[in-house]
Amino acid sequence: MDSGRPEINLQSDHVKHFNSFGIVNWKETGIGEPESWPQSLHTAVEIIRNVSFPMAIAWGAEYCILANEAFKQLINRLGFLSETAMPAGLVFLDTWQKIEPEFDQLTSQNLEISSFLLSDNDANSCEFKLSIIRLENRNTGGILIAASEIKNDEVALKELYQSRQALEFVVDAADLATWDYNPVTDEFTANNRFKEWCGLPENHSILPPEALVRISEKDQERVIKAIETALDYSSGGRYDIVYSIMDGINDRERIVKAKGKAYFNDNKKAYRFNGTLEDITVEVLAHRALEESEQRFRTIADTAPSLIWMSGLDGLCYFFNKGWLDFTGRRVEQEIGIGWTEGVHPDDLERCLAIYRTSFAAQKEFYMEYRLRRYDRVYRWISDKGVPHLDIDGLFLGYIGGCMDIDEQKNFAAELEFKVEERTGQLKESNAKLNAKNRDLELRILSEFSESFAAYKSGQEFFNSLIQDLSVKSQMDYVLLGELLPVGEDFYDIKCFAVSEFGKIAENFQYPLFDGPCREVINGNVYSYPKNCRITFPENETMEQFKVEGYIGYPLYNNEGRITGLVAAMHQQEIKEVSYVESLLKIAAKRAELELERMRNEIKLAEQNKELQRQNAELDSFNYIASHDLQEPLRKIQTFISLIQETEHEHISQSGKGYFSRITASARRMQNLIVDLLTYSRANNSEIHFTEVNLNELIEEVKADLSVSAQERNSTITCADLPVLKVLPLQMHQLFLNLIENSIKYSEPDRAPVIKIAATVVNGQKVSGIENINTNINYWKISIEDNGIGFDQQYEHKIFELFQRLHSRNQYEGTGIGLAICKKIVTNHLGFISAKGHPGIGSVFNIFLPFQV
């Protein structure tokens, strides 16, 4: 489709517009070499180079300015100086503090358009209009600036018209629709693209109600509320919403992202409200289709009665369904890649991997049986069938596999074989037939339930379906699922959460666990009372209320092996098919346990995610302040000091030069403090990816990093054989770097540093002076000993606190954060750190890490 925009051939002309800025050492600027510029920056440069009115680009974190000649001449008249790629803070000097928030607000709040005014001493004013330059991935790259002088003559009108043309060119190039509303006069204007999207002719004057009626009915109330909020002064005037508009002709729906801002007078009343619309229909529909496709697959996979996995072209597994995760009791993060092999029985692993690798190389279907560890640490036999996964063109993408638990069949066959060998004659044959009959019964029941399970949903619907299925299959008058509910010290009730009464779902009820068959089930005793229940338990009100003659129950366990409830069948007559009903309840109990555990995990996961989001928000806030708000003034101080020292060096007195040196040193210390704070924060919130690391190799890396300072002090670093541990590599590197660097730094001036590193295994019971250490496990004790200045032992805890120093900055440089970072890293590894010092003799830092990290 022709958009009406001019085509720009950047590849053939880009050298010309680089040269138009004169001779520039691009490598030393905040913009970088032109060959590395993104396509959007090339386009923006071509725009400002080919227009006659003042335009410029502010690019990068320091808003480095690229301007055409008209822009340079304009700001020169206002008393400013602009050199190519100069940071905006140096261009606008004292006024930058006033206008910088306009730049930051435009980029940080993801707005599209903003503006501000500047005036000179002669009361001449200039309006600067700002619009976002988007990168190819839709992120913010920089800001396009269009400037115009405000005059009262025909020249001003002409220049204003040209400025408006420039802004319209930018908006049109960005495929945006624009609108402008005056809340005072109730006037509404929009560009032609807005009218086109609403199905209106270009010369049509739009009334506010007419614009609102184009909004989809399902979104109108939400959009009106968002507009009212934006026009409220307390909101800051921000407007950001996604909704659908209809073209009014073909009822074509277009999904748009609206961004705008309201402007307020001194009385906090809105006098202008404008913004842009971006068509995001294609992106939204594609995203919806992808989500629906993925959700359909996951729903089908998660409701399947089998264990499903998928692997990619690299042979590594990247997907496991809910059935697999429920069976193993592990998280998907633990299983992906080759993590699943941790659950395969050691005697079966090599055979399984050989079958998989051979089949993968040939891209052929395979079948194998092996033992897989269940959530209760018991190995169960499973059958695993894998088939090649092909795309629509028949290209190999990996494998899709399905597994079934065949442990009962395997064990039953083994047990049957053992009994056949031990018995003789007719008894042997009779038992074999009986076992075969029981096996057929269990397999039949399992098969019937497998078909039913596939149709079940989750939560309460699952339990209702399960109970109703049990009622139909068992022909029992009452079937219930209940959980243990404490009602006092050593007293419990059964609280039903699914009940079937004569084949229909009934209202849940609660009854006391007192002198009845349910108590026997909960206590792990007899599960079946086929008849005479009311005679056996004459004081049980529940048996009397439902006139129960026969009862069979089976306990429900959690993943810790503790009984949490039961599934029970009650009948007003004697139960004849006891084995059949027992098998039904046993299978149903296991499936109910999995669903209950899934629901508990779902609740726990939601709580953990909420807490994680809160912590991440706090960390993001801290990191933003540390990396931007704190460092930005320092960078400016350092920049201006460097400029003064370079340009005014000959005019500054010796005492003045000394003052500047002190300012530079103070700024550098402050920057180091901020960097250390960020390191401390990230040590507290690092992503958990433990990897096996050889600590001997890690120490060699640290020694290489410290080689210069070590050689300057003639240091000797010796290291005994260290273990291979599962750790967070970057954090462990930081830990040893800080400790060894401290040993070099805090050394006696007349004594070369000698640093010794050793490791040994100790039991927690033999470690003294450390609170909360686990006395039931072993620890790796890693010691770092030096012959430095040492410290008084009374400060052994203080040195690990944030910003704590035992010496002045004049004696030893530092921020007082290094050892706090060390303590945080050791804590992340579930370990402990302690220190022993002797003034003038040296220090020993002991790190205790669990033997199995």
ChimeraX attribute file (.defattr): number of C-alpha atoms within 10 A of each C-alpha:
attribute: neighborCount
match mode: 1-to-1
recipient: residues
	/A:1	3
	/A:2	5
	/A:3	8
	/A:4	8
	/A:5	11
	/A:6	9
	/A:7	6
	/A:8	12
	/A:9	11
	/A:10	15
	/A:11	9
	/A:12	8
	/A:13	12
	/A:14	16
	/A:15	12
	/A:16	12
	/A:17	16
	/A:18	17
	/A:19	10
	/A:20	11
	/A:21	16
	/A:22	9
	/A:23	9
	/A:24	14
	/A:25	11
	/A:26	14
	/A:27	10
	/A:28	10
	/A:29	15
	/A:30	17
	/A:31	23
	/A:32	14
	/A:33	13
	/A:34	14
	/A:35	9
	/A:36	8
	/A:37	11
	/A:38	12
	/A:39	13
	/A:40	15
	/A:41	21
	/A:42	20
	/A:43	16
	/A:44	20
	/A:45	21
	/A:46	19
	/A:47	20
	/A:48	25
	/A:49	22
	/A:50	11
	/A:51	13
	/A:52	14
	/A:53	21
	/A:54	26
	/A:55	29
	/A:56	25
	/A:57	26
	/A:58	25
	/A:59	22
	/A:60	16
	/A:61	14
	/A:62	19
	/A:63	21
	/A:64	25
	/A:65	26
	/A:66	27
	/A:67	24
	/A:68	23
	/A:69	16
	/A:70	18
	/A:71	21
	/A:72	20
	/A:73	16
	/A:74	19
	/A:75	20
	/A:76	12
	/A:77	11
	/A:78	19
	/A:79	13
	/A:80	16
	/A:81	16
	/A:82	19
	/A:83	15
	/A:84	18
	/A:85	25
	/A:86	19
	/A:87	23
	/A:88	19
	/A:89	18
	/A:90	20
	/A:91	19
	/A:92	19
	/A:93	12
	/A:94	10
	/A:95	13
	/A:96	15
	/A:97	11
	/A:98	11
	/A:99	17
	/A:100	14
	/A:101	12
	/A:102	15
	/A:103	20
	/A:104	13
	/A:105	12
	/A:106	20
	/A:107	20
	/A:108	10
	/A:109	10
	/A:110	14
	/A:111	21
	/A:112	24
	/A:113	21
	/A:114	19
	/A:115	16
	/A:116	14
	/A:117	14
	/A:118	16
	/A:119	14
	/A:120	13
	/A:121	8
	/A:122	7
	/A:123	9
	/A:124	13
	/A:125	16
	/A:126	19
	/A:127	18
	/A:128	19
	/A:129	20
	/A:130	23
	/A:131	23
	/A:132	25
	/A:133	24
	/A:134	17
	/A:135	14
	/A:136	11
	/A:137	7
	/A:138	8
	/A:139	12
	/A:140	19
	/A:141	20
	/A:142	24
	/A:143	27
	/A:144	27
	/A:145	25
	/A:146	23
	/A:147	27
	/A:148	23
	/A:149	22
	/A:150	17
	/A:151	14
	/A:152	8
	/A:153	8
	/A:154	9
	/A:155	12
	/A:156	14
	/A:157	14
	/A:158	11
	/A:159	18
	/A:160	19
	/A:161	13
	/A:162	17
	/A:163	23
	/A:164	16
	/A:165	13
	/A:166	22
	/A:167	20
	/A:168	15
	/A:169	14
	/A:170	19
	/A:171	19
	/A:172	18
	/A:173	16
	/A:174	15
	/A:175	15
	/A:176	21
	/A:177	22
	/A:178	23
	/A:179	19
	/A:180	18
	/A:181	19
	/A:182	17
	/A:183	16
	/A:184	10
	/A:185	9
	/A:186	11
	/A:187	14
	/A:188	19
	/A:189	19
	/A:190	20
	/A:191	17
	/A:192	18
	/A:193	18
	/A:194	20
	/A:195	22
	/A:196	13
	/A:197	18
	/A:198	23
	/A:199	17
	/A:200	17
	/A:201	10
	/A:202	13
	/A:203	8
	/A:204	11
	/A:205	14
	/A:206	14
	/A:207	13
	/A:208	15
	/A:209	9
	/A:210	12
	/A:211	17
	/A:212	15
	/A:213	14
	/A:214	19
	/A:215	23
	/A:216	19
	/A:217	13
	/A:218	10
	/A:219	13
	/A:220	17
	/A:221	12
	/A:222	13
	/A:223	21
	/A:224	13
	/A:225	11
	/A:226	16
	/A:227	19
	/A:228	12
	/A:229	17
	/A:230	22
	/A:231	25
	/A:232	17
	/A:233	17
	/A:234	9
	/A:235	12
	/A:236	14
	/A:237	20
	/A:238	21
	/A:239	22
	/A:240	19
	/A:241	14
	/A:242	16
	/A:243	18
	/A:244	21
	/A:245	22
	/A:246	19
	/A:247	18
	/A:248	15
	/A:249	9
	/A:250	8
	/A:251	13
	/A:252	13
	/A:253	18
	/A:254	19
	/A:255	21
	/A:256	20
	/A:257	16
	/A:258	21
	/A:259	20
	/A:260	23
	/A:261	23
	/A:262	26
	/A:263	18
	/A:264	17
	/A:265	10
	/A:266	6
	/A:267	7
	/A:268	12
	/A:269	15
	/A:270	19
	/A:271	16
	/A:272	20
	/A:273	22
	/A:274	20
	/A:275	23
	/A:276	24
	/A:277	22
	/A:278	19
	/A:279	18
	/A:280	15
	/A:281	15
	/A:282	11
	/A:283	11
	/A:284	13
	/A:285	12
	/A:286	11
	/A:287	12
	/A:288	12
	/A:289	12
	/A:290	12
	/A:291	12
	/A:292	12
	/A:293	12
	/A:294	12
	/A:295	12
	/A:296	12
	/A:297	12
	/A:298	16
	/A:299	14
	/A:300	13
	/A:301	20
	/A:302	19
	/A:303	17
	/A:304	20
	/A:305	22
	/A:306	21
	/A:307	24
	/A:308	23
	/A:309	23
	/A:310	22
	/A:311	21
	/A:312	16
	/A:313	12
	/A:314	10
	/A:315	17
	/A:316	16
	/A:317	20
	/A:318	15
	/A:319	19
	/A:320	24
	/A:321	22
	/A:322	24
	/A:323	21
	/A:324	24
	/A:325	20
	/A:326	17
	/A:327	18
	/A:328	21
	/A:329	19
	/A:330	15
	/A:331	13
	/A:332	17
	/A:333	13
	/A:334	12
	/A:335	21
	/A:336	18
	/A:337	17
	/A:338	12
	/A:339	14
	/A:340	19
	/A:341	17
	/A:342	13
	/A:343	18
	/A:344	20
	/A:345	17
	/A:346	12
	/A:347	10
	/A:348	13
	/A:349	16
	/A:350	13
	/A:351	13
	/A:352	18
	/A:353	12
	/A:354	11
	/A:355	13
	/A:356	21
	/A:357	12
	/A:358	12
	/A:359	18
	/A:360	20
	/A:361	9
	/A:362	10
	/A:363	17
	/A:364	13
	/A:365	16
	/A:366	16
	/A:367	16
	/A:368	14
	/A:369	17
	/A:370	19
	/A:371	21
	/A:372	26
	/A:373	20
	/A:374	19
	/A:375	16
	/A:376	13
	/A:377	11
	/A:378	10
	/A:379	17
	/A:380	19
	/A:381	22
	/A:382	22
	/A:383	17
	/A:384	20
	/A:385	17
	/A:386	23
	/A:387	18
	/A:388	21
	/A:389	19
	/A:390	13
	/A:391	10
	/A:392	6
	/A:393	6
	/A:394	8
	/A:395	10
	/A:396	14
	/A:397	17
	/A:398	21
	/A:399	25
	/A:400	19
	/A:401	20
	/A:402	22
	/A:403	21
	/A:404	17
	/A:405	19
	/A:406	16
	/A:407	17
	/A:408	15
	/A:409	15
	/A:410	14
	/A:411	13
	/A:412	15
	/A:413	15
	/A:414	12
	/A:415	12
	/A:416	16
	/A:417	12
	/A:418	11
	/A:419	15
	/A:420	16
	/A:421	9
	/A:422	9
	/A:423	14
	/A:424	11
	/A:425	8
	/A:426	9
	/A:427	11
	/A:428	14
	/A:429	13
	/A:430	13
	/A:431	15
	/A:432	17
	/A:433	12
	/A:434	11
	/A:435	17
	/A:436	15
	/A:437	12
	/A:438	15
	/A:439	16
	/A:440	12
	/A:441	15
	/A:442	19
	/A:443	14
	/A:444	12
	/A:445	17
	/A:446	16
	/A:447	12
	/A:448	13
	/A:449	21
	/A:450	14
	/A:451	12
	/A:452	14
	/A:453	19
	/A:454	15
	/A:455	13
	/A:456	16
	/A:457	14
	/A:458	14
	/A:459	13
	/A:460	12
	/A:461	11
	/A:462	18
	/A:463	23
	/A:464	23
	/A:465	20
	/A:466	24
	/A:467	28
	/A:468	23
	/A:469	21
	/A:470	24
	/A:471	23
	/A:472	15
	/A:473	16
	/A:474	20
	/A:475	17
	/A:476	23
	/A:477	19
	/A:478	26
	/A:479	32
	/A:480	28
	/A:481	28
	/A:482	23
	/A:483	19
	/A:484	19
	/A:485	18
	/A:486	12
	/A:487	11
	/A:488	8
	/A:489	6
	/A:490	6
	/A:491	12
	/A:492	17
	/A:493	19
	/A:494	23
	/A:495	20
	/A:496	20
	/A:497	16
	/A:498	24
	/A:499	25
	/A:500	26
	/A:501	17
	/A:502	16
	/A:503	19
	/A:504	16
	/A:505	18
	/A:506	15
	/A:507	11
	/A:508	14
	/A:509	13
	/A:510	14
	/A:511	14
	/A:512	19
	/A:513	20
	/A:514	18
	/A:515	14
	/A:516	19
	/A:517	24
	/A:518	25
	/A:519	19
	/A:520	18
	/A:521	22
	/A:522	20
	/A:523	12
	/A:524	12
	/A:525	11
	/A:526	15
	/A:527	20
	/A:528	22
	/A:529	18
	/A:530	18
	/A:531	19
	/A:532	15
	/A:533	25
	/A:534	18
	/A:535	12
	/A:536	14
	/A:537	16
	/A:538	13
	/A:539	13
	/A:540	18
	/A:541	16
	/A:542	17
	/A:543	22
	/A:544	15
	/A:545	8
	/A:546	13
	/A:547	15
	/A:548	21
	/A:549	21
	/A:550	23
	/A:551	27
	/A:552	24
	/A:553	27
	/A:554	28
	/A:555	26
	/A:556	27
	/A:557	19
	/A:558	15
	/A:559	12
	/A:560	8
	/A:561	9
	/A:562	10
	/A:563	17
	/A:564	16
	/A:565	25
	/A:566	25
	/A:567	26
	/A:568	28
	/A:569	28
	/A:570	26
	/A:571	23
	/A:572	17
	/A:573	17
	/A:574	17
	/A:575	22
	/A:576	11
	/A:577	10
	/A:578	17
	/A:579	14
	/A:580	16
	/A:581	22
	/A:582	19
	/A:583	17
	/A:584	21
	/A:585	24
	/A:586	17
	/A:587	15
	/A:588	23
	/A:589	23
	/A:590	16
	/A:591	18
	/A:592	22
	/A:593	19
	/A:594	19
	/A:595	18
	/A:596	18
	/A:597	17
	/A:598	18
	/A:599	14
	/A:600	13
	/A:601	12
	/A:602	12
	/A:603	12
	/A:604	12
	/A:605	12
	/A:606	12
	/A:607	12
	/A:608	12
	/A:609	12
	/A:610	12
	/A:611	12
	/A:612	13
	/A:613	12
	/A:614	12
	/A:615	13
	/A:616	13
	/A:617	12
	/A:618	12
	/A:619	17
	/A:620	13
	/A:621	11
	/A:622	16
	/A:623	19
	/A:624	14
	/A:625	14
	/A:626	18
	/A:627	15
	/A:628	14
	/A:629	12
	/A:630	15
	/A:631	18
	/A:632	15
	/A:633	12
	/A:634	18
	/A:635	16
	/A:636	14
	/A:637	15
	/A:638	17
	/A:639	12
	/A:640	13
	/A:641	16
	/A:642	15
	/A:643	12
	/A:644	14
	/A:645	15
	/A:646	10
	/A:647	10
	/A:648	10
	/A:649	14
	/A:650	9
	/A:651	11
	/A:652	13
	/A:653	10
	/A:654	11
	/A:655	9
	/A:656	12
	/A:657	14
	/A:658	12
	/A:659	12
	/A:660	17
	/A:661	14
	/A:662	12
	/A:663	15
	/A:664	17
	/A:665	13
	/A:666	13
	/A:667	18
	/A:668	15
	/A:669	16
	/A:670	16
	/A:671	19
	/A:672	14
	/A:673	18
	/A:674	19
	/A:675	16
	/A:676	19
	/A:677	24
	/A:678	18
	/A:679	17
	/A:680	21
	/A:681	17
	/A:682	17
	/A:683	22
	/A:684	15
	/A:685	14
	/A:686	13
	/A:687	9
	/A:688	10
	/A:689	10
	/A:690	13
	/A:691	13
	/A:692	12
	/A:693	16
	/A:694	16
	/A:695	20
	/A:696	14
	/A:697	12
	/A:698	18
	/A:699	21
	/A:700	12
	/A:701	14
	/A:702	18
	/A:703	18
	/A:704	11
	/A:705	13
	/A:706	15
	/A:707	12
	/A:708	11
	/A:709	14
	/A:710	21
	/A:711	10
	/A:712	10
	/A:713	17
	/A:714	13
	/A:715	18
	/A:716	14
	/A:717	17
	/A:718	12
	/A:719	15
	/A:720	11
	/A:721	12
	/A:722	18
	/A:723	16
	/A:724	13
	/A:725	19
	/A:726	17
	/A:727	22
	/A:728	19
	/A:729	18
	/A:730	12
	/A:731	21
	/A:732	18
	/A:733	16
	/A:734	17
	/A:735	21
	/A:736	18
	/A:737	20
	/A:738	16
	/A:739	17
	/A:740	22
	/A:741	17
	/A:742	16
	/A:743	25
	/A:744	25
	/A:745	19
	/A:746	21
	/A:747	22
	/A:748	17
	/A:749	11
	/A:750	7
	/A:751	13
	/A:752	17
	/A:753	24
	/A:754	18
	/A:755	21
	/A:756	17
	/A:757	20
	/A:758	15
	/A:759	18
	/A:760	14
	/A:761	15
	/A:762	16
	/A:763	16
	/A:764	19
	/A:765	12
	/A:766	8
	/A:767	15
	/A:768	8
	/A:769	7
	/A:770	12
	/A:771	8
	/A:772	8
	/A:773	18
	/A:774	15
	/A:775	12
	/A:776	9
	/A:777	13
	/A:778	18
	/A:779	24
	/A:780	23
	/A:781	21
	/A:782	19
	/A:783	20
	/A:784	22
	/A:785	23
	/A:786	26
	/A:787	24
	/A:788	27
	/A:789	20
	/A:790	20
	/A:791	20
	/A:792	13
	/A:793	14
	/A:794	10
	/A:795	15
	/A:796	14
	/A:797	10
	/A:798	15
	/A:799	19
	/A:800	22
	/A:801	16
	/A:802	16
	/A:803	16
	/A:804	16
	/A:805	17
	/A:806	12
	/A:807	12
	/A:808	9
	/A:809	12
	/A:810	7
	/A:811	8
	/A:812	12
	/A:813	12
	/A:814	19
	/A:815	20
	/A:816	21
	/A:817	21
	/A:818	26
	/A:819	22
	/A:820	20
	/A:821	26
	/A:822	25
	/A:823	20
	/A:824	23
	/A:825	25
	/A:826	20
	/A:827	16
	/A:828	18
	/A:829	19
	/A:830	13
	/A:831	21
	/A:832	23
	/A:833	21
	/A:834	16
	/A:835	19
	/A:836	17
	/A:837	22
	/A:838	15
	/A:839	13
	/A:840	14
	/A:841	14
	/A:842	22
	/A:843	24
	/A:844	21
	/A:845	17
	/A:846	20
	/A:847	21
	/A:848	27
	/A:849	22
	/A:850	21
	/A:851	17
	/A:852	10
	/A:853	15
